[in-house]
């Protein structure tokens, strides 16, 4: 019988995998259409990526405290 903790762990693993796949789709988009983007679009993407990186890095720092 699955416990609630097992269920959450499974859901988290699925979400992590889907997140990695979404990042790969973003990467393919940038490779394919990056040269067609204007400066404002590039800046918006960079800002969003910077915010994401800050959040991930803060999680990593918490792990090592």
N, C-alpha and C positions, 0 to 999 in steps of 0.2 A: 504494500500500500504506500502510495506517495504521500509524503508529508508536505505541509505548506511550504517549508523551506526548500524542498526538492522542486516544487512547482515554480517558485520564484527564481531559483537558480536556472531552471530550464528556460523560463521566459527571458531572463537576462541574457542567456547565451544566444538565444534566437535574435534578440534585439541587437546584441553586439555584432553578430554576423551580418544582419541587415544593414547596420550602420557602416560596416566595412565595405559592403557592396555599394552603398550609396556614395561613399567617398570615391570608390573606383569609377562610378558613373560620372561624378564631377570631374575627376581627372581626365577621363576620356573626352568629356565636353571641352575642357580647356585645351587639350591637345588638338581637337578637331576644329574648334571655333575661336580659339584664343587670338589668332591674328586678325579676326574680324571684329573684335570687341573694341569699343572706344575707351578713352581714358577714364571716363566716369564709370563705366561698367566694370572696368578692371579695378578701380578704387573700391567700388562696392563689394566686389568679390574678396579683395584683399582684406577689407575691414571685417567682413564676416569670418574669414578664415583666421584672422588674428584673434578675434573674440573666442572662437572655438578653441584655438590653441591655448589661450590663457586659461580657459576652463579646464581643459585636459591637464595642463601643467599643474594647476592648483590641486587637482586630484592626486597627481603623482607625488607632490610635496607632502600631502596629508598621509600618504602611504608610508613615507619614510620618517615620520615623526615618532 
